[in-house]
C-alpha cells in the first residue's frame, strides 16, 4: 500500500474515534473491536506491517526528578549509549514507512532533549500524530510555542498529588508542582490539548486525592489520563497492585475527559485490553531496544542491529503475545503472566 494511502487511513481512524465515542460501551461495538484486533488488523498488517501502531519512544533517561514510584527507573547505559539524533530520525522515518500512526515521546524527561521539536516536526511531516509526556519543569511558554509550531497534538503533564508540597517531596524537586500546573495553563492558553497524568494508588483512592486531582484538571480545563499502580520499576518488589474492587471503582470514574492509559476506546463497560498485548502499541528504549512496554520490559531486539519490522514481527509472534494474559489490570500485576514470562522479563536489555 502506498505511504500516502496509509497516512490517509491513519488520519481517518483518528478522526473517527471521537465520533464513535458514543457507542464505545455497547456490546456490539465491543465485539466488533475484539474482531478487529484479532482478525482485521493482522490481515491489514500483511501488507502494511505496522499499520495503526503507536510507539512510545524514550529518547533519554535523563531526568531532573527522582520519583519514588518511577516505573522506568535508572538503567546503566550499554556501550553504545543512548540513541543519537540521527538514529531517532531514522526510526521515525522507518515507522512512517511501515504504517505507524503515532509517536509518543517519553523518557526520562523528554524536554531535556534539545532536538525534541525537530523530532515532533518529522513525525507530523510523515502524517503521524505526536504527543509528549513531561514532568513540566521545562514547560515554559517558549517551549510550549516551539512544540506547537512543530505540530504537537497532545501534552501530558504528571501530577502525584493535589497538594504542592506532597508532589514536590515525591519528586524530589521543590517547585515541580507549580511548574507542572503553570505548564498546563500555558497549553490551554495556546490551544494545545493537554492531560494531567496521574497514578491511582490505594492511598489516593482511599483519602480522596485521586478525585481531587480530577477536579483540579477540570478546573484547569484539561483532561485526565491515569494508570493503575504497576509492579514495575521502583515498585517492582512492592505490593502495589489494586484489588478488583479498587479497579472497579477506577472504571466507574472513566469519562469523556478521564481515560485509563489511552484516549482510545474509553468507557466503563469496555473490558480491559492491554494496548501492548493487542498490538496497538510498543515501546522503544533510549538504547534502541524494542519492548512490549516500558513497564513490561521484555526486549525482543534492537533497532541498531536489525530492521524494525523484523523485531516487531518477532515480538508479536512470540509465546508471550500468543498466550497474552487473563487479567483485569496491567499484565505486570498478574502473577501468572510474570511467572510464565519470567525469563523474557528479566532480560538484561530493556528500559
Phi and psi in degrees as a GROMACS rama.xvg file:
@    title "Ramachandran Plot"
@    xaxis  label "Phi"
@    yaxis  label "Psi"
@TYPE xy
-59.4391  149.639  UNK-2
-60.8719  -35.4236  UNK-3
-62.767  -38.062  UNK-4
-68.0658  -40.5187  UNK-5
-62.6763  -44.0184  UNK-6
-59.7405  -41.2789  UNK-7
-62.8884  -45.5892  UNK-8
-65.3785  -40.0827  UNK-9
-62.8992  -45.5077  UNK-10
-62.3189  -40.7852  UNK-11
-62.6721  -42.1036  UNK-12
-64.3229  -39.0859  UNK-13
-69.0106  -33.7488  UNK-14
-72.6575  -29.6259  UNK-15
-74.3089  -27.9559  UNK-16
-55.2999  -49.67  UNK-17
-62.0863  -32.3226  UNK-18
-70.5358  -27.9063  UNK-19
-90.5063  -6.36373  UNK-20
-55.6272  -30.3818  UNK-21
-68.8147  -17.1787  UNK-22
-111.7  6.41089  UNK-23
-55.6446  -36.1699  UNK-24
-86.7223  -1.68197  UNK-25
-77.5618  149.359  UNK-26
-63.8526  -37.7803  UNK-27
-67.6145  -36.3119  UNK-28
-73.6914  -35.766  UNK-29
-61.0936  -44.003  UNK-30
-64.5667  -40.9916  UNK-31
-64.0605  -41.2802  UNK-32
-62.8317  -42.6585  UNK-33
-60.5397  -42.4231  UNK-34
-64.3031  -38.8469  UNK-35
-60.9255  -48.5258  UNK-36
-73.542  -28.1065  UNK-37
-86.0606  -29.6587  UNK-38
-123.809  -53.9161  UNK-39
-68.9605  -48.4408  UNK-40
-62.5854  -45.6281  UNK-41
-58.3434  -33.7956  UNK-42
-66.4438  -46.5824  UNK-43
-58.8307  -38.8812  UNK-44
-73.8622  -5.17098  UNK-45
-66.2571  -28.0325  UNK-46
-107.118  -32.207  UNK-47
-126.417  93.3477  UNK-48
-53.5115  -37.0965  UNK-49
-118.368  31.9759  UNK-50
-55.2352  129.15  UNK-51
77.4973  1.95102  UNK-52
-81.7824  147.589  UNK-53
-102.804  135.973  UNK-54
-116.838  128.574  UNK-55
-91.9202  111.533  UNK-56
-106.749  115.071  UNK-57
-89.0497  112.759  UNK-58
-83.6886  -28.6588  UNK-59
-159.185  151.621  UNK-60
-101.556  9.94276  UNK-61
-67.7863  138.935  UNK-62
-158.565  143.187  UNK-63
-78.5403  -17.6144  UNK-64
-97.7843  164.176  UNK-65
-134.066  65.0067  UNK-66
-64.1088  138.349  UNK-67
-70.0781  -18.8321  UNK-68
-107.547  6.63852  UNK-69
-48.8011  121.74  UNK-70
-81.2889  -15.077  UNK-71
-92.655  -43.9044  UNK-72
72.3933  -175.449  UNK-73
-102.347  131.764  UNK-74
-123.14  136.853  UNK-75
-70.5161  130.307  UNK-76
-68.4273  145.75  UNK-77
-73.4933  174.275  UNK-78
-53.7657  -34.2721  UNK-79
-78.125  -9.43484  UNK-80
69.8614  -164.783  UNK-81
-78.7995  160.858  UNK-82
-57.5243  140.58  UNK-83
-82.6878  167.404  UNK-84
-59.075  -41.565  UNK-85
-62.8413  -39.369  UNK-86
-68.4087  -38.169  UNK-87
-66.3323  -43.4458  UNK-88
-63.1268  -39.8265  UNK-89
-63.176  -41.532  UNK-90
-60.6324  -44.7286  UNK-91
-61.0455  -43.1072  UNK-92
-60.9133  -44.9379  UNK-93
-62.4434  -43.5731  UNK-94
-61.9828  -44.5827  UNK-95
-61.8155  -41.9914  UNK-96
-63.6657  -32.5128  UNK-97
-90.1672  1.2426  UNK-98
101.415  9.60591  UNK-99
-58.8468  153.137  UNK-100
-108.853  -28.0595  UNK-101
-155.587  142.961  UNK-102
-118.161  124.692  UNK-103
-107.249  114.776  UNK-104
-83.4451  128.666  UNK-105
-138.382  -175.906  UNK-106
-158.35  -142.742  UNK-107
46.5819  -157.082  UNK-108
-116.205  107.246  UNK-109
-64.3881  -25.8734  UNK-110
-73.19  -7.83611  UNK-111
-79.7478  -8.50774  UNK-112
-90.6706  110.633  UNK-113
-59.8524  -28.3307  UNK-114
-83.5098  3.07625  UNK-115
-51.9745  -49.1364  UNK-116
-57.3169  -35.017  UNK-117
-64.6939  -41.7021  UNK-118
-65.6139  -39.5613  UNK-119
-62.995  -45.6733  UNK-120
-61.765  -41.0754  UNK-121
-64.6224  -41.4083  UNK-122
-59.3013  -46.4824  UNK-123
-68.7891  -34.99  UNK-124
-63.5309  -25.8634  UNK-125
-92.2392  9.6342  UNK-126
82.3748  11.1813  UNK-127
-99.1107  155.969  UNK-128
-77.4236  157.28  UNK-129
-139.534  132.084  UNK-130
-140.406  168.735  UNK-131
-145.944  147.125  UNK-132
-115.289  127.199  UNK-133
-142.084  156.437  UNK-134
-81.2478  -10.4556  UNK-135
90.3686  -8.19636  UNK-136
-61.9386  -31.149  UNK-137
-107.138  11.2493  UNK-138
-86.766  63.802  UNK-139
-88.6162  -179.726  UNK-140
-63.7522  -38.703  UNK-141
-61.6764  -42.3522  UNK-142
-67.2578  -42.7032  UNK-143
-58.4514  -43.2939  UNK-144
-67.6141  -37.7553  UNK-145
-62.0971  -45.4015  UNK-146
-66.6868  -38.8047  UNK-147
-63.9609  -43.4011  UNK-148
-62.8105  -32.9513  UNK-149
-75.3655  -18.799  UNK-150
106.09  18.0882  UNK-151
-57.0161  140.273  UNK-152
-109.595  -15.5698  UNK-153
-160.706  139.424  UNK-154
-122.395  126.892  UNK-155
-108.352  132.871  UNK-156
-122.089  129.737  UNK-157
-79.8191  137.045  UNK-158
-135.512  135.827  UNK-159
-105.36  -14.5299  UNK-160
-159.307  151.488  UNK-161
-75.1013  -8.38192  UNK-162
-105.181  129.682  UNK-163
-57.1215  -47.2883  UNK-164
-64.2249  -40.1846  UNK-165
-68.3191  -42.6285  UNK-166
-61.15  -47.2586  UNK-167
-63.4822  -38.7727  UNK-168
-64.8275  -40.851  UNK-169
-66.5925  -32.7631  UNK-170
-92.35  -15.0258  UNK-171
75.3889  19.7553  UNK-172
-136.746  109.59  UNK-173
-59.8272  137.324  UNK-174
86.8187  0.268601  UNK-175
-65.4374  -41.9732  UNK-176
-60.9017  -46.5446  UNK-177
-63.1441  -41.2675  UNK-178
-63.3361  -40.6072  UNK-179
-62.8894  -47.7461  UNK-180
-65.1163  -43.4185  UNK-181
-62.7813  -38.3347  UNK-182
-63.8599  -40.1858  UNK-183
-62.9502  -40.7188  UNK-184
-62.4335  -37.4173  UNK-185
-66.8797  -36.5897  UNK-186
-61.267  -45.4197  UNK-187
-62.2758  -44.3921  UNK-188
-56.5994  -39.5589  UNK-189
-101.727  13.7621  UNK-190
72.9507  27.5895  UNK-191
-99.4877  121.495  UNK-192
-55.0801  134.474  UNK-193
-140.085  153.504  UNK-194
-130.915  147.986  UNK-195
-84.167  131.248  UNK-196
-102.851  124.053  UNK-197
-135.905  154.302  UNK-198
-97.3826  138.128  UNK-199
-92.7254  120.249  UNK-200
-121.159  166.298  UNK-201
-57.6463  -39.5949  UNK-202
-68.8414  -49.408  UNK-203
-75.0817  -18.6617  UNK-204
-75.1972  -37.7735  UNK-205
-73.8589  -36.6613  UNK-206
-96.2291  2.04787  UNK-207
88.0083  -1.55765  UNK-208
-64.8787  -32.3328  UNK-209
-60.9342  -48.7897  UNK-210
-66.1797  -31.811  UNK-211
-66.8319  -34.5491  UNK-212
-70.4714  -35.076  UNK-213
-63.0102  -43.3684  UNK-214
-62.7477  -39.8612  UNK-215
-62.8551  -43.8632  UNK-216
-59.6011  -42.8773  UNK-217
-66.3959  -35.1491  UNK-218
-64.1576  -36.376  UNK-219
-78.0432  -17.1716  UNK-220
86.047  27.4113  UNK-221
-124.113  168.349  UNK-222
-87.4594  -178.239  UNK-223
-128.628  132.815  UNK-224
-123.273  123.288  UNK-225
-123.429  157.669  UNK-226
-122.117  150.596  UNK-227
-76.1005  162.714  UNK-228
-62.9197  129.354  UNK-229
-114.815  131.9  UNK-230
-78.9517  75.2788  UNK-231
-153.515  166.031  UNK-232
57.7733  -130.603  UNK-233
-70.1587  -13.0918  UNK-234
-100.254  9.95666  UNK-235
-56.3371  -40.5442  UNK-236
-104.411  18.3391  UNK-237
-110.702  151.797  UNK-238
-85.6506  78.2675  UNK-239
-107.319  -15.8881  UNK-240
-57.9017  143.794  UNK-241
-79.3609  156.728  UNK-242
-78.7166  163.237  UNK-243
-55.8385  -35.3527  UNK-244
-66.6286  -40.1903  UNK-245
-69.2441  -37.4912  UNK-246
-63.7014  -40.6051  UNK-247
-61.9896  -38.1095  UNK-248
-64.1707  -41.8991  UNK-249
-60.2518  -46.0193  UNK-250
-59.108  -33.5061  UNK-251
-68.5423  -16.5647  UNK-252
-92.129  -8.99588  UNK-253
-61.529  133.873  UNK-254
-150.085  173.579  UNK-255
-54.3079  -28.7444  UNK-256
-108.557  9.98286  UNK-257
-134.205  112.827  UNK-258
-121.773  153.467  UNK-259
-99.0885  111.3  UNK-260
74.0555  -53.7835  UNK-261
-140.818  155.436  UNK-262
-72.9802  -9.24782  UNK-263
-82.6227  135.609  UNK-264
54.8058  57.9943  UNK-265
-101.342  114.268  UNK-266
-165.355  144.161  UNK-267
-64.0365  -20.7855  UNK-268
-92.6864  -6.06835  UNK-269
-78.7469  130.923  UNK-270
-61.0208  156.918  UNK-271
-73.1393  123.488  UNK-272
-121.992  120.608  UNK-273
-69.0768  122.094  UNK-274
-60.241  -30.3001  UNK-275
-71.8524  -45.2767  UNK-276
-67.3907  -26.0124  UNK-277
-93.2425  5.02772  UNK-278
77.3348  21.8998  UNK-279
-88.6523  -18.0132  UNK-280
-156.315  159.522  UNK-281
-149.451  172.517  UNK-282
-118.665  153.447  UNK-283
-124.892  124.647  UNK-284
-76.1791  167.275  UNK-285
-65.9159  -10.5518  UNK-286
-103.465  2.14353  UNK-287
95.7794  2.41972  UNK-288
-76.0708  137.384  UNK-289
-90.986  121.515  UNK-290
-120.935  151.405  UNK-291
-58.4776  -41.942  UNK-292
-168.337  152.9  UNK-293
-69.1157  -22.9705  UNK-294
-87.7815  -13.1256  UNK-295
-122.002  77.8362  UNK-296
-80.4076  56.0871  UNK-297
-93.828  118.132  UNK-298
-96.1898  136.414  UNK-299
-116.579  2.55651  UNK-300
154.476  175.759  UNK-301
-130.493  132.868  UNK-302
-69.1061  -13.1355  UNK-303
-76.8691  -18.0474  UNK-304
-112.534  -26.3302  UNK-305
-140.701  158.326  UNK-306
-62.9017  144.439  UNK-307
-56.2355  -44.0737  UNK-308
-58.8911  -41.9794  UNK-309
-61.6004  -43.9487  UNK-310
-66.9167  -45.0155  UNK-311
-66.6908  -39.6109  UNK-312
-60.908  -40.9149  UNK-313
-61.1705  -43.0173  UNK-314
-63.5863  -50.8236  UNK-315
-68.9577  -19.6769  UNK-316
-97.6743  2.83154  UNK-317
-72.8253  164.739  UNK-318
-57.6793  -39.7547  UNK-319
-57.2753  -43.3066  UNK-320
-81.4494  -29.0863  UNK-321
-66.8291  -40.6487  UNK-322
-86.4512  -29.1938  UNK-323
58.5017  -143.9  UNK-324
-159.183  147.895  UNK-325
-99.4975  100.665  UNK-326
-152.966  168.674  UNK-327
-115.492  9.25792  UNK-328
-151.404  -173.007  UNK-329
-52.6155  136.781  UNK-330
-53.9418  -30.5417  UNK-331
-67.8466  -14.0209  UNK-332
-95.937  6.25205  UNK-333
-105.719  107.661  UNK-334
-62.3017  -34.0985  UNK-335
-62.4471  -41.3975  UNK-336
-66.8872  -48.4741  UNK-337
-68.0586  -35.6303  UNK-338
-71.2333  -37.5345  UNK-339
-67.2341  -30.8885  UNK-340
-112.056  25.9915  UNK-341
-56.6522  -44.9598  UNK-342
-62.4093  -44.6465  UNK-343
-68.0561  -39.3096  UNK-344
-71.1462  -24.338  UNK-345
-95.8942  16.4882  UNK-346
-56.6062  140.619  UNK-347
-65.1304  -17.8308  UNK-348
-87.4584  168.68  UNK-349
126.114  -178.385  UNK-350
